[in-house]
Amino acid sequence: MVTVNYLLYESAVGFAVFEVTHQADAVGLELPEVKDAMKSLDKFGKMVQLRSFNPWNSAAHGLEAINLISEGIMPDHLKNTLELNLPKTSGKKSKIVLGVVDKRLAGEISTSFPGVQCESADTSEVVAALLRGIRVFASKLLKGLQEGDINRAQLGLGHAYSRAKVKFSVHKNDNHIIQGIATLDALDKGINQGAMRVREWYGWHFPELIRIISDNGTYAKMVLAVGDKKTLTDDCVDDLANALNQDQDKAEAIIQAAKVSMGQDISPIDLHMIKDLASNVAKMADYRRILSESLDKKMGDVAPNLQCILGTPVAARLISHAGSLTNLAKYPASTVQILGAEKALFRALKTKGATPKYGLLYQSTFIGRAGPKVKGCISRYLANKCSIASRIDNFTENPTKHFGEVMREQLEQRLEWYATGAKPMKNSEAMDKAVAAILAEGGSDLIDTEMIEPHAAASPVKEKKEKKKDKKEKKDKKKRKSLGDVEMVDASEDGEHKKKKKRKSIAA
């Protein structure tokens, strides 16, 4: 059993350190006497004793500390409190045990204070019970507080913390993208099902209309415009053309098909029911078009580079599947590649089969245009570019689509390289091209100098490498020349030897 020596209480008014005067174990906490003592201030006050209470300097100070703790980071305010109130220890056997609420904060404190062993409320029942008692009697145990101070501080800090968590920019917010693409997918499903019912139902009356009009939304509008085919005359051409965006040819074709149609007659009641269904389908189709245009504009503001590479639907589905653009930017390229194929991945790992090569990225045109043998390679390359683009979009205050355009050009060249062997553009050349395009538009404030200077500083290194290469080439040239001289000498010596031999043979 681990003996808890001290307790850290993180409240809305500040940090408090309590010393445990009466020890208890998990078994003892279940006794009725101990449970009654935990409910009484007189008895519980003898179990813990306030060692130090360090309140916030201001509400902003408290919000900053709570935000750091929520990320598992120990603020300086807490570090100073622990340094002043925890006794100094030496050696592993003389460690003191500190009980805390947050498990991540416990690890951070143990790292910063080697002589302190932290026990969190998640792993220790004793720590959880003692901290629960302190929370109940906090207004009495903490000195210098009046009645209701803790409740008011909790309310104010809770509101400030919640506002900070949900705060977003109106122009750069991926929450609307996630909801928009989900609504778009639901609309597609509803429009397809409704249009199928309209086609089958109205097709009994006017089957020839399906061959002339293929779009679901336009077909529903034409059902409303035509109604009973017997009422169509040559004078209705203008009305049908208005419903077809001034397409006179199709309007005339519909009238001619209605005159020779083989469909059966329809009752007014059935026609009324079909028109109501067609009206709903047409309204959903119009709303889908408006939502799609809005989603395109929103993606252009939030993730223009990712949109330029993948297109709006696929890029929006990636963000939605990841949960946010920030989450997508944190993923490595290998995760982005198979995002959306988790079931296939876990099934392959379980059966020790081949893992999937792509997930949502399969909907991209680059995968469809690639050959069967290089689909996996182009998927990996596409995932790399999407990972870079998402990070640029997420961590740039005013992202532009120039990086996405050059990366899309790289993808096109990579496809051509697989097909013809043409040399693609290098990454350094692509980034230089994007930076030059941004600077040409007067966007010097969008480019961080720290991003350009290392690249500019690489030129002396490049010159040094070129000089080194020239020296090596000169050295190799001298070496080849010296080897050539030796060969020439050997050849001349062989020639003289042959001449002497020939003279001897003639003399003989």
C-alpha positions in Angstrom: 0.0 0.0 0.0 1.3 3.5 -1.0 1.1 6.0 1.9 -0.1 9.4 0.6 1.8 12.3 2.4 0.5 15.4 0.6 -2.5 16.3 -1.6 -2.7 18.9 -4.4 -6.1 20.6 -4.7 -6.7 22.5 -8.0 -9.6 24.8 -7.4 -11.2 27.7 -9.3 -9.6 30.2 -6.8 -6.0 28.8 -6.8 -3.7 25.9 -5.8 -3.8 24.4 -2.3 -1.4 21.9 -0.8 -2.7 19.7 2.1 -0.7 17.4 4.4 -2.3 14.1 5.3 -2.2 13.7 9.1 -4.1 10.4 9.4 -3.4 7.7 6.9 -6.1 5.4 5.5 -6.1 2.5 3.0 -8.6 1.3 0.4 -10.0 -1.3 2.8 -10.5 1.2 5.6 -12.4 3.6 3.5 -15.1 1.0 3.1 -15.7 1.0 6.9 -18.9 2.8 8.1 -16.9 4.8 10.7 -14.5 6.1 8.0 -17.4 7.0 5.7 -19.1 8.9 8.5 -15.9 10.7 9.3 -15.5 11.8 5.6 -18.9 13.5 5.8 -18.1 15.5 9.0 -16.0 18.6 8.9 -14.8 18.1 12.5 -13.6 14.6 11.8 -12.3 15.2 8.3 -10.4 18.3 9.4 -8.3 16.0 11.6 -7.3 13.8 8.6 -5.9 16.6 6.4 -4.2 19.9 7.3 -3.8 22.9 5.0 -0.1 23.5 4.2 -0.3 26.3 1.7 -3.0 28.2 -0.3 -1.8 30.2 -3.3 -4.7 32.0 -5.0 -4.7 33.4 -8.6 -3.5 37.0 -9.1 -6.4 37.6 -11.5 -9.1 35.8 -13.5 -6.8 35.8 -16.6 -4.0 34.2 -14.6 -6.4 31.5 -13.4 -7.6 30.8 -17.0 -4.1 30.6 -18.3 -3.1 28.1 -15.5 -6.2 25.9 -16.1 -5.5 25.9 -19.9 -2.0 24.6 -19.3 -3.2 22.0 -16.8 -5.8 20.7 -19.4 -2.9 20.2 -21.8 -0.9 18.3 -19.2 1.6 21.1 -18.7 2.6 22.3 -15.2 2.4 26.1 -14.9 5.1 28.1 -13.2 2.6 29.2 -10.5 2.1 25.6 -9.5 5.8 24.8 -9.7 6.7 27.6 -7.3 4.0 26.4 -4.9 5.3 22.9 -4.8 8.9 24.0 -4.4 8.1 26.1 -1.4 5.8 23.6 0.4 7.1 20.1 -0.3 10.1 18.9 1.8 13.4 18.2 0.2 14.2 14.5 -0.2 17.2 12.5 -1.3 17.3 8.9 -2.4 14.6 6.6 -3.8 13.5 5.3 -0.4 12.8 8.7 1.1 10.4 9.8 -1.7 7.2 11.6 -0.7 3.9 10.7 -2.2 1.7 13.5 -3.6 -1.9 12.9 -4.6 -3.3 14.8 -7.6 -6.5 14.7 -9.7 -5.1 14.8 -13.3 -3.1 11.8 -14.4 -1.1 13.7 -17.0 -0.2 16.4 -14.5 1.0 13.7 -12.2 3.6 12.6 -14.8 4.7 16.1 -15.3 5.2 16.7 -11.6 7.1 13.5 -11.2 9.4 14.5 -14.0 10.1 18.0 -12.6 10.5 16.8 -9.0 12.6 13.5 -8.9 12.0 13.1 -5.1 8.2 13.2 -5.5 6.0 10.2 -6.4 2.6 11.2 -7.7 -0.6 9.2 -7.3 -3.6 10.3 -9.4 -7.3 10.0 -8.3 -7.8 7.6 -11.3 -5.4 5.0 -9.9 -5.7 5.4 -6.1 -9.0 5.2 -4.2 -7.4 6.8 -1.2 -6.4 9.9 -3.2 -9.9 10.1 -4.8 -11.7 9.9 -1.4 -9.5 12.5 0.3 -9.7 14.9 -2.6 -13.5 14.4 -2.7 -13.6 15.4 1.0 -11.5 18.5 0.4 -13.8 19.5 -2.4 -16.8 19.2 -0.2 -15.3 21.3 2.7 -13.1 23.6 0.5 -14.9 26.8 1.6 -14.1 26.0 5.3 -10.6 24.5 4.8 -9.2 27.3 2.6 -8.4 30.4 4.7 -9.4 33.9 3.7 -12.5 32.9 1.7 -16.0 34.0 2.2 -19.3 32.1 1.7 -20.0 31.7 -2.1 -16.5 32.8 -3.3 -15.7 29.3 -4.7 -19.0 28.9 -6.4 -18.7 32.3 -8.1 -15.1 31.6 -9.1 -16.1 28.2 -10.5 -18.9 29.8 -12.6 -16.8 32.6 -14.0 -13.7 30.4 -14.7 -16.0 27.7 -16.3 -17.5 30.2 -18.6 -14.2 31.6 -19.6 -12.7 28.2 -20.1 -15.6 27.1 -22.3 -15.5 30.2 -24.4 -11.8 29.8 -25.0 -12.3 26.2 -26.1 -15.1 26.9 -28.6 -13.7 30.2 -29.8 -13.2 30.3 -33.6 -12.7 32.7 -36.5 -15.9 33.3 -38.5 -13.9 33.2 -41.8 -11.7 30.3 -40.9 -13.7 27.5 -39.3 -13.8 23.9 -40.2 -16.8 23.0 -38.1 -19.1 24.3 -40.9 -17.2 22.2 -43.4 -17.8 19.1 -41.4 -21.5 19.7 -41.1 -21.8 20.9 -44.7 -20.3 17.7 -46.2 -22.3 15.5 -44.0 -25.5 17.3 -45.0 -24.4 17.1 -48.7 -24.0 13.3 -48.5 -27.4 13.0 -46.8 -29.0 15.1 -49.5 -27.4 13.0 -52.2 -28.9 9.9 -50.7 -32.3 11.5 -50.3 -32.4 13.0 -53.8 -31.3 9.7 -55.4 -34.0 7.7 -53.6 -36.7 10.3 -54.2 -35.8 10.7 -57.9 -35.8 7.0 -58.4 -39.4 6.8 -57.0 -40.5 9.7 -59.2 -38.9 8.1 -62.3 -40.6 4.8 -61.7 -43.9 6.2 -60.8 -44.2 8.9 -63.5 -42.6 6.5 -66.0 -45.8 4.5 -66.3 -47.4 7.7 -67.7 -44.6 9.2 -69.7 -41.7 6.7 -70.1 -40.0 8.6 -73.0 -39.1 11.5 -70.7 -36.4 9.5 -69.0 -34.4 9.3 -72.2 -34.5 13.0 -72.8 -33.8 14.2 -69.2 -31.1 12.4 -67.3 -30.5 14.8 -64.3 -32.5 14.0 -61.2 -33.3 17.6 -60.2 -34.2 18.6 -63.8 -36.4 15.5 -64.2 -38.4 16.4 -61.1 -38.9 20.0 -62.4 -40.1 18.7 -65.7 -42.6 16.4 -64.0 -44.0 19.6 -62.4 -44.0 21.5 -65.7 -45.5 18.7 -67.9 -48.0 17.1 -65.6 -50.5 15.2 -67.7 -48.8 14.7 -71.1 -52.2 15.1 -72.9 -52.2 18.8 -72.0 -48.9 19.5 -73.9 -49.2 21.5 -77.1 -46.8 23.3 -79.3 -47.6 26.5 -77.4 -46.0 25.0 -74.3 -42.5 25.2 -75.8 -41.5 28.4 -74.0 -42.7 27.2 -70.6 -40.7 24.0 -70.9 -37.7 25.9 -72.2 -37.7 28.2 -69.2 -37.7 25.1 -66.9 -34.8 23.7 -69.0 -32.6 26.9 -68.8 -33.7 28.0 -72.3 -33.0 24.7 -74.0 -35.4 24.9 -77.0 -34.3 21.6 -78.5 -35.1 19.5 -75.5 -38.4 21.3 -75.0 -39.4 20.5 -78.6 -38.3 16.9 -78.1 -40.4 16.5 -75.0 -43.5 17.8 -76.9 -42.9 15.5 -79.8 -42.4 12.5 -77.5 -45.6 13.3 -75.6 -47.6 13.2 -78.8 -46.4 9.6 -79.6 -46.0 8.4 -76.0 -46.8 4.8 -75.2 -47.5 5.5 -71.5 -50.8 4.8 -69.8 -53.2 7.4 -68.6 -53.0 8.8 -65.1 -55.7 9.8 -62.6 -55.7 13.3 -61.1 -55.1 12.0 -57.6 -52.0 9.9 -58.7 -50.7 12.9 -60.6 -51.1 15.1 -57.5 -49.1 12.7 -55.4 -46.4 12.4 -58.0 -46.1 16.2 -58.2 -45.8 16.5 -54.4 -42.9 14.0 -54.4 -41.3 15.7 -57.4 -41.6 19.1 -55.7 -39.7 17.8 -52.6 -37.0 16.3 -54.9 -36.6 19.6 -56.8 -36.4 21.6 -53.6 -33.7 19.3 -52.2 -31.8 19.5 -55.5 -31.9 23.3 -55.4 -30.7 23.4 -51.8 -27.9 20.9 -52.6 -26.7 23.2 -55.3 -26.7 26.2 -52.9 -24.9 24.2 -50.2 -22.3 22.9 -52.7 -21.5 26.5 -53.7 -21.2 27.6 -50.1 -19.0 24.6 -49.3 -16.7 25.5 -52.2 -16.4 29.1 -50.9 -15.8 27.9 -47.3 -13.1 25.4 -48.4 -11.4 28.2 -50.3 -11.2 30.2 -47.1 -10.2 27.4 -44.7 -8.1 24.9 -46.8 -7.4 26.3 -50.3 -4.3 24.2 -50.9 -6.0 21.0 -49.9 -9.0 21.9 -52.0 -6.7 22.6 -55.0 -5.1 19.2 -54.8 -8.2 17.0 -54.1 -11.2 19.1 -54.9 -13.9 20.2 -52.5 -15.8 16.9 -51.8 -12.8 14.7 -51.1 -10.9 17.4 -49.1 -14.0 18.1 -47.0 -14.5 14.4 -46.4 -10.9 14.1 -45.2 -11.4 17.0 -42.7 -14.7 15.5 -41.5 -13.2 12.0 -41.0 -10.2 13.4 -39.1 -12.5 15.5 -36.9 -10.9 18.9 -37.7 -8.3 20.5 -39.9 -5.9 20.6 -37.0 -6.2 16.9 -36.4 -5.6 16.2 -40.1 -2.5 18.4 -40.0 -1.1 16.4 -37.1 -1.5 13.1 -39.0 1.5 11.7 -40.8 1.2 11.0 -44.5 0.9 7.2 -43.9 -2.2 7.8 -41.8 -3.7 10.3 -44.3 -3.2 7.6 -47.1 -5.4 5.0 -45.4 -7.8 7.4 -43.7 -11.3 6.0 -44.2 -10.1 2.4 -44.6 -9.7 1.5 -41.0 -11.9 -1.6 -41.1 -9.9 -3.0 -44.0 -6.6 -2.1 -42.2 -7.6 -3.9 -38.9 -9.0 -6.9 -40.8 -5.7 -7.1 -42.7 -3.6 -6.9 -39.5 -5.8 -9.5 -37.9 -5.6 -12.0 -40.8 -2.0 -11.0 -41.7 -3.1 -10.1 -45.2 -2.2 -7.2 -47.5 -2.9 -3.8 -45.9 -5.0 -1.3 -47.9 -3.2 1.2 -50.2 -5.8 4.0 -50.0 -8.9 5.1 -48.2 -10.8 8.3 -49.0 -8.0 9.3 -51.4 -9.3 6.7 -53.8 -12.0 9.2 -54.8 -9.3 11.5 -56.1 -8.9 11.8 -59.9 -5.2 11.1 -59.6 -5.8 7.6 -58.3 -8.3 6.9 -61.1 -5.9 8.1 -63.8 -2.9 6.1 -62.5 -2.2 2.6 -63.9 -2.9 -0.5 -61.9 0.7 -1.1 -61.0 1.4 2.4 -59.8 -1.8 3.2 -57.9 -0.2 2.5 -54.6 2.8 4.7 -55.4 0.7 7.6 -56.6 -1.5 7.2 -53.5 1.5 7.5 -51.2 2.8 10.5 -53.1 -0.7 12.1 -53.0 -0.9 11.5 -49.3 2.5 13.3 -48.8 1.2 16.4 -50.7 -2.1 16.4 -48.8 -0.3 16.2 -45.5 1.9 19.2 -46.5 -1.1 21.2 -47.8 -3.2 20.6 -44.6 -0.3 21.8 -42.5 0.1 25.0 -44.6 -3.6 25.6 -44.5 -3.9 25.1 -40.7 -0.8 26.9 -39.5 -0.9 29.9 -41.9 -2.9 32.9 -40.9 -3.9 33.8 -44.4 -3.4 30.7 -46.6 -3.3 31.0 -50.4 -3.7 28.3 -53.0 -0.3 28.8 -54.7 1.3 25.9 -52.8 -1.6 23.7 -53.7 -1.3 24.7 -57.4 2.4 23.8 -57.6 1.8 20.5 -55.7 -1.0 19.6 -58.1 1.4 20.3 -60.9 3.9 18.0 -59.3 1.3 15.3 -59.1 0.5 15.7 -62.8 4.2 15.5 -63.6 4.5 12.4 -61.5 1.7 10.7 -63.4 3.5 11.7 -66.7 6.8 10.3 -65.3 5.2 6.9 -64.6 3.8 6.9 -68.1 6.6 8.4 -70.3 9.6 8.8 -68.0 9.7 12.6 -68.2 11.6 14.1 -65.3 9.2 15.7 -62.7 9.7 19.0 -60.8 11.8 18.9 -57.6 10.3 19.9 -54.3 12.7 22.8 -53.9 11.8 24.1 -57.3 8.1 23.8 -56.5 8.4 25.7 -53.2 10.4 28.4 -54.9 7.8 28.7 -57.6 5.0 29.1 -55.0 6.9 31.7 -53.0 7.6 33.6 -56.1 3.9 33.6 -57.0 3.0 34.9 -53.6 5.6 37.6 -53.7 4.5 38.6 -57.2 1.0 39.3 -55.8 2.4 41.5 -53.1 2.0 39.0 -50.3 5.4 39.5 -48.7 3.7 39.7 -45.3 2.3 36.2 -45.8 5.8 34.7 -46.2 7.8 34.2 -43.0 11.4 35.4 -43.4 12.6 32.4 -41.4 11.2 30.2 -44.1 13.1 32.0 -46.9 16.4 32.7 -45.1 17.5 29.1 -44.6 16.7 28.4 -48.3 18.7 31.5 -49.3 21.5 30.6 -47.0 21.7 27.3 -48.7 23.3 28.9 -51.8 26.8 29.2 -50.2 26.5 25.6 -49.2 25.6 24.8 -52.8 28.5 26.7 -54.1 30.8 24.9 -51.7 29.5 21.5 -53.0 30.0 22.6 -56.6 33.6 23.7 -55.8 34.2 20.4 -54.1 32.7 18.6 -57.2 34.9 20.6 -59.6 38.0 19.7 -57.5 37.1 16.1 -57.6 36.6 16.2 -61.4 39.9 17.9 -61.9 41.6 15.3 -59.7 40.0 12.5 -61.6 41.0 14.1 -64.9 44.6 14.3 -63.7 44.5 10.7 -62.6 43.1 9.6 -66.0 45.8 11.6 -67.7 48.5 10.1 -65.7 47.1 6.7 -66.3 47.0 7.5 -70.0 50.7 8.5 -70.0 51.7 5.3 -68.3 49.7 3.3 -71.0 51.4 5.3 -73.7 54.9 4.6 -72.2 54.0 0.9 -72.0 52.8 1.0 -75.6 56.0 2.7 -76.8 58.1 0.2 -74.9 56.2 -2.7 -76.5 56.7 -1.1 -79.9 60.5 -0.8 -79.3 60.6 -4.4 -78.1 58.8 -5.5 -81.2 61.1 -3.5 -83.5 64.2 -5.0 -81.9 62.7 -8.5 -82.3 62.0 -7.8 -85.9 65.5 -6.6 -86.6 66.9 -9.7 -85.0 64.8 -11.9 -87.2 65.9 -10.1 -90.3 69.5 -10.3 -89.4 69.2 -14.0 -88.9 
